[in-house]
Amino acid sequence: MSKPSKDGPIEVASPACSMHTADEAYMGCASPEELIAFLNELLEAEMAGARVTLMSAREAGTGEVADLMQAVHHDEARWCAMLSRHIKLLSATPSSKVGAFYEKAMAVGDLGERIAFLNRGQGWVVRKLREMLPRVRDEALHHDLDDMLQSHVTNINLANEVSARGSR
């Protein structure tokens, strides 16, 4: 497109209205391949967390710690399903691997210390989500990942409260 001037036509860039057609990388967004890798990494971590919380709830038996672990387990399972769904929407196969976090967490014999370790894992997920969210272009995925972030922050706070009371 050109604009007339006293010195002749001036060439200008394409209009901003075509920005929606730009490549994700050009826009600073994660590519589909990057999203798939990220979502699978989170999925593996969530599967590990789901197993840790299930085993820890069984170990705790009854009481506040058991209730906390069951609630976190429920959330971890919910996020596994959400991540799997979005990976499939990206025409990829969800990972079936359980992250190394499971073995590390279950090696912690004391349940209170394991909850602290689990909280560090939840914090890792929060950091990863905060790093990636600004780069997620898909509104539905962005919304779901933001919900996951908020849920992990809530679970960290609940675990801290239960640990502070020294409940069993």
C-alpha positions as CSV (number, residue, x, y, z in Angstrom):
1,M,0.0,0.0,0.0
2,S,1.4,3.4,-0.8
3,K,0.5,6.9,0.3
4,P,1.0,9.9,-1.9
5,S,3.5,12.6,-0.9
6,K,5.2,15.5,-2.6
7,D,8.3,13.2,-3.2
8,G,6.2,10.4,-4.6
9,P,4.5,7.3,-3.2
10,I,5.6,6.1,0.3
11,E,5.4,2.3,1.0
12,V,3.8,1.4,4.3
13,A,3.5,-2.0,6.1
14,S,0.5,-4.1,6.0
15,P,-2.4,-3.1,8.3
16,A,-2.5,-4.4,11.9
17,C,-5.9,-6.0,11.2
18,S,-4.1,-9.0,9.7
19,M,-2.1,-9.7,12.9
20,H,-4.5,-12.6,13.8
21,T,-3.1,-14.5,10.9
22,A,0.5,-14.2,12.1
23,D,2.5,-17.3,13.2
24,E,2.5,-18.1,16.9
25,A,6.3,-17.7,17.2
26,Y,6.1,-14.3,15.4
27,M,3.6,-13.2,18.0
28,G,5.7,-14.4,20.9
29,C,3.3,-17.3,21.5
30,A,4.2,-20.9,22.0
31,S,4.1,-23.1,18.9
32,P,1.8,-26.1,18.9
33,E,4.9,-28.4,19.3
34,E,6.1,-26.4,22.3
35,L,2.6,-26.5,23.8
36,I,2.4,-30.3,23.3
37,A,5.8,-30.8,25.0
38,F,4.8,-28.4,27.9
39,L,1.4,-30.1,28.4
40,N,3.0,-33.5,28.4
41,E,5.6,-32.4,30.9
42,L,2.8,-31.1,33.2
43,L,0.8,-34.3,32.6
44,E,3.6,-36.5,33.8
45,A,4.1,-34.3,36.9
46,E,0.3,-34.4,37.6
47,M,0.2,-38.1,37.2
48,A,3.1,-38.4,39.7
49,G,1.3,-36.0,42.1
50,A,-2.0,-38.0,41.8
51,R,-0.2,-41.2,42.7
52,V,1.7,-39.6,45.6
53,T,-1.5,-38.1,47.1
54,L,-3.5,-41.3,46.6
55,M,-0.8,-43.3,48.4
56,S,-0.4,-40.6,51.1
57,A,-4.1,-40.5,51.7
58,R,-4.2,-44.3,52.2
59,E,-1.2,-44.0,54.6
60,A,-2.8,-41.2,56.6
61,G,-6.0,-43.3,57.0
62,T,-8.4,-40.7,58.5
63,G,-8.2,-37.2,59.7
64,E,-7.2,-33.8,58.3
65,V,-4.1,-35.0,56.4
66,A,-6.1,-37.8,54.8
67,D,-8.8,-35.4,53.8
68,L,-6.2,-33.0,52.4
69,M,-4.5,-35.7,50.4
70,Q,-7.8,-36.9,49.0
71,A,-8.8,-33.4,47.9
72,V,-5.4,-32.8,46.2
73,H,-5.6,-36.2,44.6
74,H,-9.0,-35.3,43.2
75,D,-7.5,-32.1,41.7
76,E,-4.5,-33.8,40.3
77,A,-6.7,-36.3,38.5
78,R,-8.9,-33.5,37.2
79,W,-5.8,-31.7,35.8
80,C,-4.6,-35.0,34.2
81,A,-7.9,-35.2,32.3
82,M,-7.8,-31.6,31.2
83,L,-4.2,-31.8,30.0
84,S,-4.9,-35.0,28.1
85,R,-7.9,-33.4,26.5
86,H,-5.9,-30.4,25.3
87,I,-3.0,-32.6,24.0
88,K,-5.5,-34.5,22.0
89,L,-7.0,-31.3,20.6
90,L,-3.5,-30.5,19.4
91,S,-3.6,-33.8,17.5
92,A,-1.0,-35.4,19.8
93,T,-0.9,-38.4,22.1
94,P,-0.8,-37.7,25.8
95,S,2.2,-39.2,27.7
96,S,1.6,-42.2,29.8
97,K,4.8,-41.7,31.8
98,V,4.6,-41.0,35.5
99,G,7.1,-38.3,36.4
100,A,10.2,-39.0,38.5
101,F,8.6,-36.9,41.2
102,Y,6.6,-40.0,42.3
103,E,9.7,-42.1,43.3
104,K,11.3,-39.1,45.0
105,A,8.3,-38.2,47.0
106,M,7.5,-41.8,48.1
107,A,11.1,-42.1,49.3
108,V,10.3,-39.5,51.9
109,G,9.1,-41.7,54.8
110,D,7.6,-39.1,57.1
111,L,4.2,-38.0,55.9
112,G,4.6,-34.4,57.1
113,E,7.9,-34.1,55.2
114,R,6.3,-35.7,52.2
115,I,3.6,-33.1,52.2
116,A,6.3,-30.4,52.3
117,F,8.0,-32.1,49.4
118,L,4.6,-32.3,47.5
119,N,4.2,-28.6,48.1
120,R,7.5,-27.9,46.5
121,G,6.3,-29.9,43.5
122,Q,3.1,-28.0,43.4
123,G,5.2,-24.8,43.5
124,W,7.2,-26.0,40.5
125,V,3.9,-26.4,38.6
126,V,2.9,-22.9,39.6
127,R,6.2,-21.5,38.3
128,K,5.9,-23.4,35.0
129,L,2.3,-22.2,34.5
130,R,3.2,-18.6,35.3
131,E,6.0,-18.7,32.7
132,M,3.9,-20.2,30.0
133,L,0.5,-18.5,30.4
134,P,1.5,-15.3,28.7
135,R,2.5,-17.3,25.6
136,V,-0.7,-19.3,25.3
137,R,-2.8,-17.9,22.5
138,D,-5.7,-20.4,22.6
139,E,-8.4,-18.9,25.0
140,A,-9.8,-22.2,26.2
141,L,-6.4,-23.6,27.0
142,H,-5.3,-20.4,28.7
143,H,-8.5,-20.4,30.8
144,D,-7.9,-24.0,31.8
145,L,-4.2,-23.5,32.6
146,D,-5.1,-20.4,34.7
147,D,-7.7,-22.5,36.6
148,M,-5.0,-25.1,37.2
149,L,-2.6,-22.4,38.5
150,Q,-5.2,-21.1,40.9
151,S,-6.0,-24.6,42.2
152,H,-2.3,-25.3,42.8
153,V,-1.9,-22.1,44.8
154,T,-5.0,-23.0,46.9
155,N,-3.7,-26.5,47.5
156,I,-0.3,-25.1,48.6
157,N,-1.9,-22.8,51.0
158,L,-4.2,-25.6,52.4
159,A,-1.2,-27.9,52.8
160,N,0.7,-25.2,54.6
161,E,-2.2,-24.7,57.0
162,V,-2.5,-28.4,57.8
163,S,1.2,-28.7,58.3
164,A,1.3,-25.7,60.6
165,R,-1.4,-27.3,62.8
166,G,0.6,-30.5,62.8
167,S,-2.5,-32.6,62.1
168,R,-2.3,-36.2,61.4
